[in-house]
């Protein structure tokens, strides 16, 4: 079994020792105090030395133990022990590795000094209270600060020798803060406020030592930082590189416990006890800043990330963390990023813990069941919800953005749905949560929190959409009272039936005319998109009128010739060709180039168009090639009689190659 010695006492050292404790190696952990030993988790393969070792004893230990590797993970300011360990390794022929702590970024308004003497000199020329966060070892040097006993407060470890150093320096008990760090931004800020500090003295202790939290707290409290410069360090590597090096050198296997957790609507009270326990034990939390900050504890490593790829890469590159929790809003199975993240973590063992989603929470507040509600997410997505609201009595919407809820209310109102009833929930589960009830039209002018959701009730919802709307519901006459050609109701009904549309279909209507087919496509493909291509200006005007009448944001109107105007469009799953202007072959070629498996329905009245479509069937090797000849007669009043008047006969071609793309 390989033997590894770690000189620790720092956060990085403890993490390295914890990692090695889970591996088939023998570990000797050297820390300076009994308190340092208490911070280590007991392990069968780990022996702890909890006292300061002089150089001769270090050398003797190396000679006797014959370690395969010594890792120096001591504090960057502990230059004496670093030199002792390095020299002992050199004299005994023991392999030495220096684990370096990352250096923090110095804020522009900070005072950077190279020594304690310079810090004292600066503070003697300044006024105001001082919070020392540099520990107790060198406390005596700071007693030279003017009015030391009245102005200076010290933050130390809760240890007997630290308290003794304070006593020896003449620090009053009321000026001593004895606590174990690192500390959160909020904790640092509270301490600065409590002692009315104008200055905070710190060392550049890196992220693991809470340096960034000190910087942020000082800036938030209007306190000036005095940073005692970091001494020159030996060449070394960071914690993650250290662990990768050990894994390669000693054939170790990192074992990371990964949990993807749903934290509910937001407040900690709404989390499950299981999720709370996971978050408390995690070495590192990953997720959006708002959520991570809401559940992190002091000293816990955090990484702000939302994109699944970034989260997965972070986990792979940071093998030092034994327990990682990926924090998700609400429930991991309800419009959650977990859907894309989990496949990226297929080579890890992952636990998935559900949370309370906002739909369940809002319905509980309203004392209403939710088994008949259709959920829709508008958060970070482009989706026209009006189709869902028209078709369903109750729809739940996740809404994001500063003006997301107001835009939703306005969208419903402009689409003729201004009278639907809305229950808007803001900041659910927080102490200031709010639920507003009213009609969409009356709520459209309100201001709502970005953390908002809505339950929408439409008493007039019609879940059944029968294609073949009456011709009278469409605008047909242009401003000159000229009638624009339109696919009649009976023909339209058969064509739409042959298209076999799905909710998320991407449709082209080529030669759209007044847009009767395009409108009905958009009404059925509520989660898709329809592109109506038309070259005549008077028809374009009518298309826009009909789009506005039906309130269809999923209908896009393209003014131009086909197929040229189709080249930039997304690939279609369904295509209707009502007019080709003699370009049938090139239109079909464009469609098949975009999507060889698109389902195509084309109509033809003239013999020339019929012949062109018939030839195309032979040339393009369609698997589905159905032709229907349709003759329709409508009744017409003639005096006291009703006579049937025949319409122009029409041929309906249905064409498709087999495939899974539609």
NORRA-V184426 format. One record per residue. N is the residue number from 1. NEAR is the number of other C-alpha atoms within 12 Angstrom. Layout:
n = [N,N]
near = [NEAR,NEAR]
This chain:
n = [1,2,3,4,5,6,7,8,9,10,11,12,13,14,15,16,17,18,19,20,21,22,23,24,25,26,27,28,29,30,31,32,33,34,35,36,37,38,39,40,41,42,43,44,45,46,47,48,49,50,51,52,53,54,55,56,57,58,59,60,61,62,63,64,65,66,67,68,69,70,71,72,73,74,75,76,77,78,79,80,81,82,83,84,85,86,87,88,89,90,91,92,93,94,95,96,97,98,99,100,101,102,103,104,105,106,107,108,109,110,111,112,113,114,115,116,117,118,119,120,121,122,123,124,125,126,127,128,129,130,131,132,133,134,135,136,137,138,139,140,141,142,143,144,145,146,147,148,149,150,151,152,153,154,155,156,157,158,159,160,161,162,163,164,165,166,167,168,169,170,171,172,173,174,175,176,177,178,179,180,181,182,183,184,185,186,187,188,189,190,191,192,193,194,195,196,197,198,199,200,201,202,203,204,205,206,207,208,209,210,211,212,213,214,215,216,217,218,219,220,221,222,223,224,225,226,227,228,229,230,231,232,233,234,235,236,237,238,239,240,241,242,243,244,245,246,247,248,249,250,251,252,253,254,255,256,257,258,259,260,261,262,263,264,265,266,267,268,269,270,271,272,273,274,275,276,277,278,279,280,281,282,283,284,285,286,287,288,289,290,291,292,293,294,295,296,297,298,299,300,301,302,303,304,305,306,307,308,309,310,311,312,313,314,315,316,317,318,319,320,321,322,323,324,325,326,327,328,329,330,331,332,333,334,335,336,337,338,339,340,341,342,343,344,345,346,347,348,349,350,351,352,353,354,355,356,357,358,359,360,361,362,363,364,365,366,367,368,369,370,371,372,373,374,375,376,377,378,379,380,381,382,383,384,385,386,387,388,389,390,391,392,393,394,395,396,397,398,399,400,401,402,403,404,405,406,407,408,409,410,411,412,413,414,415,416,417,418,419,420,421,422,423,424,425,426,427,428,429,430,431,432,433,434,435,436,437,438,439,440,441,442,443,444,445,446,447,448,449,450,451,452,453,454,455,456,457,458,459,460,461,462,463,464,465,466,467,468,469,470,471,472,473,474,475,476,477,478,479,480,481,482,483,484,485,486,487,488,489,490,491,492,493,494,495,496,497,498,499,500,501,502,503,504,505,506,507,508,509,510,511,512,513,514,515,516,517,518,519,520,521,522,523,524,525,526,527,528,529,530,531,532,533,534,535,536,537,538,539,540,541,542,543,544,545,546,547,548,549,550,551,552,553,554,555,556,557,558,559,560,561,562,563,564,565,566,567,568,569,570,571,572,573,574,575,576,577,578,579,580,581,582,583,584,585,586,587,588,589,590,591,592,593,594,595,596,597,598,599,600,601,602,603,604,605,606,607,608,609,610,611,612,613,614,615,616,617,618,619,620,621,622,623,624,625,626,627,628,629,630,631,632,633,634,635,636,637,638,639,640,641,642,643,644,645,646,647,648,649,650,651,652,653,654,655,656,657,658,659,660,661,662]
near = [14,24,30,37,42,45,46,44,37,42,39,42,41,39,36,46,47,36,41,44,33,27,30,23,31,30,36,39,42,37,34,27,27,20,23,29,28,18,25,32,22,20,22,17,25,30,26,33,28,22,20,23,23,19,21,19,18,35,26,20,24,33,19,13,22,24,30,28,34,43,42,49,42,40,35,37,32,29,19,20,29,37,24,26,43,34,24,30,32,20,19,25,19,29,25,34,33,36,37,35,36,26,25,24,21,28,22,13,17,28,28,26,25,21,24,29,21,23,35,32,21,29,34,23,13,19,20,26,31,43,41,48,42,36,34,32,24,24,35,26,24,39,32,24,31,22,22,29,24,24,31,42,44,48,39,32,27,24,22,16,21,30,28,23,29,37,22,19,28,25,31,21,21,19,30,32,31,26,22,26,31,30,31,33,29,25,26,38,28,21,34,39,24,19,29,25,32,30,42,45,44,43,40,37,39,31,32,37,37,35,36,32,33,50,42,30,30,37,26,20,27,21,33,35,40,39,37,29,29,28,20,16,26,24,16,24,24,30,35,30,24,37,37,25,26,34,24,13,17,23,17,22,23,33,27,30,28,37,39,43,44,44,46,40,39,37,29,30,20,29,32,25,20,20,34,29,20,31,39,23,25,33,37,39,41,42,39,27,20,23,32,33,26,29,41,37,25,29,30,34,39,40,32,24,26,27,23,28,19,23,35,34,19,28,39,27,20,32,37,39,39,34,35,39,43,51,50,48,41,39,33,32,25,27,26,32,33,35,19,21,32,27,16,23,29,14,14,22,19,26,25,28,32,30,35,34,35,41,43,31,34,35,29,17,22,21,11,17,16,23,13,16,25,26,29,32,30,27,25,15,17,18,28,32,43,40,42,38,43,35,28,29,27,36,35,40,40,39,38,26,21,17,22,32,38,30,27,46,41,28,29,37,27,23,27,24,34,28,27,37,31,38,33,44,39,33,28,36,30,20,13,14,23,23,27,30,22,24,28,36,26,21,29,28,19,23,21,30,26,23,35,39,45,53,48,46,33,31,20,19,23,17,20,15,23,20,31,28,26,20,25,14,20,34,33,30,23,24,16,12,12,14,17,29,27,30,41,35,25,27,37,37,26,33,44,44,26,29,39,29,36,24,26,26,32,38,51,54,51,46,45,52,43,44,52,49,53,51,48,44,49,44,44,38,39,36,31,33,40,44,45,48,42,40,28,25,22,27,36,31,28,35,44,34,27,36,35,23,20,32,31,41,32,36,42,33,42,35,27,23,26,37,35,21,25,35,24,16,27,23,28,37,39,47,51,51,47,44,36,33,24,24,24,34,28,23,36,40,24,28,41,31,19,26,30,29,28,38,45,47,42,49,46,35,27,18,15,18,27,27,20,27,38,28,19,27,28,16,15,24,18,27,20,23,27,25,24,23,20,23,19,20,17,16,13,14,11,10,7,7,9,12,13,14,15,14,19,18,22,29,30,36,38,36,39,35,25,17,15,12,20,26]
